[in-house]
Amino acid sequence: MTTAPLTDEDAVTYASWFKALADPMRVRLLHLLAGEQHSMTVGEITDRLPIGQSTVSHHLKTLAEVRFVLAERHGTSTRYEVNSACLERFPAAVHAIMRQS
């Protein structure tokens, strides 16, 4: 089976995705948001995970930088949700890296 080689741009993008997921708490945070299926504030997330608000905010910033989560301002607070496009693109990235069609 022949698959197209990775472009330099794709390799950089995919590496940034895996780097963002290299922290177990970020994986748990993403899992929480995906399971809730609605946006959540930092305070709501903090109530559900064993870490403080500043740490949650730091992890959300990392996940937002690679577009795994989307942030939307509502008045004085920000609500975070999983970027549904990731549900499609991330598995495709794994297949491309592993040369699977």
VEXMI-534618 format. One record per atom (N, C-alpha, C): residue number from 1; residue in three letters; atom name; x, y, z. Coordinates in Angstrom, 2 decimals. Layout:
N
pos, code, site, X, Y, Z
NUM, ala, CA, X, Y, Z
...
//
This chain:
101
pos, code, site, X, Y, Z
1, met, N, 0.84, -1.16, 0.00
1, met, CA, 0.00, 0.00, 0.00
1, met, C, 0.89, 1.24, 0.00
2, thr, N, 0.61, 2.19, -0.89
2, thr, CA, 1.39, 3.41, -0.98
2, thr, C, 0.53, 4.58, -0.51
3, thr, N, 1.08, 5.36, 0.37
3, thr, CA, 0.39, 6.57, 0.82
3, thr, C, 1.31, 7.75, 0.56
4, ala, N, 0.70, 8.91, 0.47
4, ala, CA, 1.47, 10.12, 0.21
4, ala, C, 2.37, 10.42, 1.41
5, pro, N, 3.58, 10.89, 1.14
5, pro, CA, 4.47, 11.26, 2.25
5, pro, C, 3.92, 12.48, 2.98
6, leu, N, 4.27, 12.61, 4.24
6, leu, CA, 3.86, 13.77, 5.03
6, leu, C, 4.59, 15.02, 4.53
7, thr, N, 3.86, 16.09, 4.45
7, thr, CA, 4.52, 17.36, 4.15
7, thr, C, 5.19, 17.87, 5.42
8, asp, N, 6.12, 18.77, 5.27
8, asp, CA, 6.77, 19.38, 6.44
8, asp, C, 5.73, 20.08, 7.31
9, glu, N, 4.79, 20.77, 6.67
9, glu, CA, 3.76, 21.49, 7.41
9, glu, C, 2.88, 20.54, 8.22
10, asp, N, 2.47, 19.42, 7.63
10, asp, CA, 1.66, 18.43, 8.35
10, asp, C, 2.44, 17.83, 9.51
11, ala, N, 3.71, 17.53, 9.30
11, ala, CA, 4.52, 16.95, 10.37
11, ala, C, 4.61, 17.90, 11.56
12, val, N, 4.78, 19.19, 11.30
12, val, CA, 4.85, 20.19, 12.38
12, val, C, 3.51, 20.27, 13.10
13, thr, N, 2.42, 20.31, 12.34
13, thr, CA, 1.08, 20.38, 12.94
13, thr, C, 0.81, 19.17, 13.80
14, tyr, N, 1.04, 17.99, 13.26
14, tyr, CA, 0.75, 16.75, 14.01
14, tyr, C, 1.62, 16.66, 15.27
15, ala, N, 2.88, 17.07, 15.17
15, ala, CA, 3.75, 17.05, 16.34
15, ala, C, 3.21, 17.98, 17.43
16, ser, N, 2.69, 19.14, 17.04
16, ser, CA, 2.14, 20.06, 18.03
16, ser, C, 0.90, 19.46, 18.69
17, trp, N, 0.11, 18.71, 17.96
17, trp, CA, -1.08, 18.06, 18.53
17, trp, C, -0.65, 17.03, 19.58
18, phe, N, 0.32, 16.19, 19.24
18, phe, CA, 0.76, 15.17, 20.19
18, phe, C, 1.46, 15.80, 21.40
19, lys, N, 2.17, 16.89, 21.18
19, lys, CA, 2.81, 17.59, 22.30
19, lys, C, 1.75, 18.12, 23.26
20, ala, N, 0.66, 18.65, 22.71
20, ala, CA, -0.43, 19.16, 23.56
20, ala, C, -1.07, 18.05, 24.36
21, leu, N, -1.08, 16.84, 23.84
21, leu, CA, -1.68, 15.70, 24.53
21, leu, C, -0.69, 14.94, 25.40
22, ala, N, 0.53, 15.43, 25.50
22, ala, CA, 1.58, 14.71, 26.24
22, ala, C, 1.41, 14.84, 27.76
23, asp, N, 0.51, 15.67, 28.20
23, asp, CA, 0.26, 15.83, 29.63
23, asp, C, -1.02, 15.09, 30.00
24, pro, N, -0.97, 14.16, 30.95
24, pro, CA, -2.17, 13.39, 31.32
24, pro, C, -3.36, 14.25, 31.76
25, met, N, -3.09, 15.39, 32.41
25, met, CA, -4.20, 16.23, 32.85
25, met, C, -4.89, 16.90, 31.66
26, arg, N, -4.13, 17.24, 30.62
26, arg, CA, -4.76, 17.80, 29.42
26, arg, C, -5.62, 16.75, 28.74
27, val, N, -5.17, 15.50, 28.76
27, val, CA, -5.98, 14.41, 28.19
27, val, C, -7.27, 14.28, 29.00
28, arg, N, -7.17, 14.32, 30.32
28, arg, CA, -8.36, 14.23, 31.18
28, arg, C, -9.29, 15.41, 30.96
29, leu, N, -8.74, 16.60, 30.80
29, leu, CA, -9.53, 17.80, 30.57
29, leu, C, -10.29, 17.69, 29.25
30, leu, N, -9.60, 17.26, 28.22
30, leu, CA, -10.24, 17.09, 26.91
30, leu, C, -11.32, 16.01, 26.98
31, his, N, -11.04, 14.95, 27.70
31, his, CA, -12.02, 13.87, 27.90
31, his, C, -13.27, 14.40, 28.62
32, leu, N, -13.07, 15.22, 29.63
32, leu, CA, -14.18, 15.81, 30.35
32, leu, C, -15.04, 16.66, 29.43
33, leu, N, -14.41, 17.56, 28.69
33, leu, CA, -15.17, 18.44, 27.78
33, leu, C, -15.90, 17.65, 26.71
34, ala, N, -15.27, 16.62, 26.19
34, ala, CA, -15.91, 15.81, 25.15
34, ala, C, -17.12, 15.07, 25.71
35, gly, N, -17.00, 14.61, 26.94
35, gly, CA, -18.09, 13.87, 27.56
35, gly, C, -19.27, 14.75, 27.94
36, glu, N, -19.00, 16.00, 28.28
36, glu, CA, -20.07, 16.92, 28.68
36, glu, C, -20.93, 17.35, 27.51
37, gln, N, -20.34, 17.44, 26.35
37, gln, CA, -21.04, 17.83, 25.12
37, gln, C, -21.70, 19.21, 25.21
38, his, N, -21.16, 20.06, 26.07
38, his, CA, -21.57, 21.46, 26.14
38, his, C, -20.37, 22.25, 26.66
39, ser, N, -20.41, 23.54, 26.44
39, ser, CA, -19.28, 24.36, 26.88
39, ser, C, -19.29, 24.50, 28.40
40, met, N, -18.09, 24.71, 28.95
40, met, CA, -17.92, 24.82, 30.39
40, met, C, -16.98, 25.98, 30.71
41, thr, N, -17.18, 26.57, 31.87
41, thr, CA, -16.27, 27.62, 32.35
41, thr, C, -15.09, 26.96, 33.07
42, val, N, -14.06, 27.74, 33.31
42, val, CA, -12.90, 27.25, 34.07
42, val, C, -13.35, 26.79, 35.45
43, gly, N, -14.24, 27.54, 36.08
43, gly, CA, -14.73, 27.17, 37.40
43, gly, C, -15.45, 25.82, 37.40
44, glu, N, -16.27, 25.59, 36.39
44, glu, CA, -16.99, 24.31, 36.28
44, glu, C, -16.00, 23.16, 36.08
45, ile, N, -14.98, 23.41, 35.29
45, ile, CA, -13.97, 22.38, 35.05
45, ile, C, -13.18, 22.10, 36.33
46, thr, N, -12.80, 23.18, 37.03
46, thr, CA, -12.05, 23.04, 38.28
46, thr, C, -12.82, 22.22, 39.31
47, asp, N, -14.14, 22.38, 39.32
47, asp, CA, -14.98, 21.60, 40.25
47, asp, C, -14.93, 20.11, 39.95
48, arg, N, -14.57, 19.75, 38.72
48, arg, CA, -14.60, 18.34, 38.30
48, arg, C, -13.23, 17.68, 38.25
49, leu, N, -12.15, 18.47, 38.31
49, leu, CA, -10.79, 17.92, 38.23
49, leu, C, -10.00, 18.32, 39.46
50, pro, N, -9.01, 17.51, 39.83
50, pro, CA, -8.24, 17.77, 41.06
50, pro, C, -7.09, 18.76, 40.86
51, ile, N, -7.37, 19.88, 40.18
51, ile, CA, -6.35, 20.90, 39.97
51, ile, C, -6.99, 22.28, 40.12
52, gly, N, -6.16, 23.29, 40.33
52, gly, CA, -6.64, 24.64, 40.55
52, gly, C, -6.97, 25.38, 39.26
53, gln, N, -7.60, 26.55, 39.44
53, gln, CA, -8.04, 27.34, 38.30
53, gln, C, -6.91, 27.78, 37.39
54, ser, N, -5.80, 28.21, 37.96
54, ser, CA, -4.70, 28.69, 37.12
54, ser, C, -4.13, 27.56, 36.28
55, thr, N, -4.06, 26.36, 36.85
55, thr, CA, -3.56, 25.21, 36.09
55, thr, C, -4.54, 24.82, 34.99
56, val, N, -5.84, 24.84, 35.29
56, val, CA, -6.86, 24.56, 34.27
56, val, C, -6.72, 25.57, 33.14
57, ser, N, -6.60, 26.84, 33.49
57, ser, CA, -6.47, 27.89, 32.47
57, ser, C, -5.24, 27.66, 31.60
58, his, N, -4.12, 27.29, 32.23
58, his, CA, -2.89, 27.02, 31.47
58, his, C, -3.11, 25.86, 30.49
59, his, N, -3.72, 24.79, 30.96
59, his, CA, -3.96, 23.64, 30.08
59, his, C, -4.94, 23.98, 28.96
60, leu, N, -5.97, 24.75, 29.28
60, leu, CA, -6.93, 25.16, 28.24
60, leu, C, -6.25, 26.02, 27.18
61, lys, N, -5.33, 26.88, 27.61
61, lys, CA, -4.60, 27.72, 26.65
61, lys, C, -3.79, 26.84, 25.70
62, thr, N, -3.13, 25.83, 26.24
62, thr, CA, -2.35, 24.91, 25.40
62, thr, C, -3.25, 24.18, 24.41
63, leu, N, -4.39, 23.68, 24.89
63, leu, CA, -5.32, 22.95, 24.02
63, leu, C, -5.96, 23.88, 22.99
64, ala, N, -6.19, 25.13, 23.35
64, ala, CA, -6.77, 26.09, 22.41
64, ala, C, -5.76, 26.48, 21.33
65, glu, N, -4.47, 26.54, 21.68
65, glu, CA, -3.45, 26.91, 20.70
65, glu, C, -3.40, 25.93, 19.54
66, val, N, -3.70, 24.66, 19.80
66, val, CA, -3.70, 23.66, 18.73
66, val, C, -5.12, 23.37, 18.24
67, arg, N, -6.07, 24.17, 18.73
67, arg, CA, -7.48, 24.13, 18.30
67, arg, C, -8.22, 22.86, 18.71
68, phe, N, -7.76, 22.18, 19.75
68, phe, CA, -8.52, 21.05, 20.30
68, phe, C, -9.75, 21.55, 21.05
69, val, N, -9.64, 22.73, 21.65
69, val, CA, -10.78, 23.35, 22.31
69, val, C, -10.98, 24.75, 21.74
70, leu, N, -12.23, 25.18, 21.79
70, leu, CA, -12.59, 26.51, 21.34
70, leu, C, -13.07, 27.31, 22.54
71, ala, N, -12.71, 28.57, 22.58
71, ala, CA, -13.09, 29.46, 23.68
71, ala, C, -14.07, 30.50, 23.15
72, glu, N, -15.12, 30.73, 23.92
72, glu, CA, -16.10, 31.74, 23.53
72, glu, C, -16.43, 32.60, 24.75
73, arg, N, -16.26, 33.92, 24.58
73, arg, CA, -16.54, 34.86, 25.66
73, arg, C, -18.05, 35.00, 25.84
74, his, N, -18.48, 34.97, 27.11
74, his, CA, -19.87, 35.23, 27.49
74, his, C, -19.83, 36.22, 28.64
75, gly, N, -20.01, 37.49, 28.35
75, gly, CA, -19.92, 38.50, 29.40
75, gly, C, -18.52, 38.54, 29.97
76, thr, N, -18.41, 38.28, 31.28
76, thr, CA, -17.10, 38.34, 31.94
76, thr, C, -16.41, 36.99, 32.02
77, ser, N, -17.08, 35.94, 31.54
77, ser, CA, -16.46, 34.61, 31.60
77, ser, C, -16.23, 34.06, 30.19
78, thr, N, -15.43, 33.04, 30.14
78, thr, CA, -15.14, 32.34, 28.89
78, thr, C, -15.59, 30.91, 29.05
79, arg, N, -16.25, 30.40, 28.02
79, arg, CA, -16.71, 29.01, 28.02
79, arg, C, -15.87, 28.25, 27.00
80, tyr, N, -15.53, 27.01, 27.35
80, tyr, CA, -14.67, 26.18, 26.51
80, tyr, C, -15.43, 24.94, 26.08
81, glu, N, -15.19, 24.53, 24.85
81, glu, CA, -15.78, 23.29, 24.34
81, glu, C, -14.82, 22.62, 23.37
82, val, N, -15.05, 21.33, 23.15
82, val, CA, -14.22, 20.58, 22.22
82, val, C, -14.49, 21.08, 20.81
83, asn, N, -13.46, 21.19, 20.03
83, asn, CA, -13.58, 21.55, 18.62
83, asn, C, -13.98, 20.29, 17.85
84, ser, N, -15.20, 20.24, 17.37
84, ser, CA, -15.70, 19.03, 16.72
84, ser, C, -14.90, 18.65, 15.47
85, ala, N, -14.23, 19.60, 14.86
85, ala, CA, -13.39, 19.28, 13.70
85, ala, C, -12.26, 18.34, 14.07
86, cys, N, -11.82, 18.38, 15.34
86, cys, CA, -10.76, 17.48, 15.80
86, cys, C, -11.19, 16.03, 15.74
87, leu, N, -12.47, 15.79, 15.93
87, leu, CA, -12.98, 14.42, 15.89
87, leu, C, -12.75, 13.79, 14.52
88, glu, N, -12.68, 14.62, 13.50
88, glu, CA, -12.43, 14.13, 12.14
88, glu, C, -10.95, 14.16, 11.78
89, arg, N, -10.27, 15.25, 12.10
89, arg, CA, -8.89, 15.43, 11.64
89, arg, C, -7.87, 14.63, 12.42
90, phe, N, -8.06, 14.47, 13.73
90, phe, CA, -7.05, 13.78, 14.53
90, phe, C, -6.89, 12.32, 14.11
91, pro, N, -7.96, 11.55, 13.95
91, pro, CA, -7.78, 10.17, 13.48
91, pro, C, -7.13, 10.11, 12.09
92, ala, N, -7.46, 11.05, 11.23
92, ala, CA, -6.84, 11.08, 9.91
92, ala, C, -5.34, 11.34, 10.02
93, ala, N, -4.94, 12.17, 10.99
93, ala, CA, -3.52, 12.44, 11.19
93, ala, C, -2.80, 11.18, 11.64
94, val, N, -3.40, 10.44, 12.55
94, val, CA, -2.78, 9.19, 13.01
94, val, C, -2.61, 8.22, 11.83
95, his, N, -3.63, 8.12, 11.01
95, his, CA, -3.54, 7.24, 9.84
95, his, C, -2.44, 7.69, 8.88
96, ala, N, -2.32, 9.00, 8.68
96, ala, CA, -1.28, 9.51, 7.78
96, ala, C, 0.11, 9.21, 8.33
97, ile, N, 0.28, 9.41, 9.64
97, ile, CA, 1.58, 9.15, 10.25
97, ile, C, 1.96, 7.68, 10.15
98, met, N, 0.97, 6.82, 10.37
98, met, CA, 1.21, 5.37, 10.36
98, met, C, 1.08, 4.75, 8.97
99, arg, N, 0.88, 5.61, 7.97
99, arg, CA, 0.78, 5.18, 6.57
99, arg, C, -0.35, 4.17, 6.36
100, gln, N, -1.48, 4.48, 6.96
100, gln, CA, -2.68, 3.67, 6.77
100, gln, C, -3.68, 4.48, 5.96
101, ser, N, -4.45, 3.80, 5.14
101, ser, CA, -5.45, 4.54, 4.35
101, ser, C, -6.80, 4.47, 5.00
//
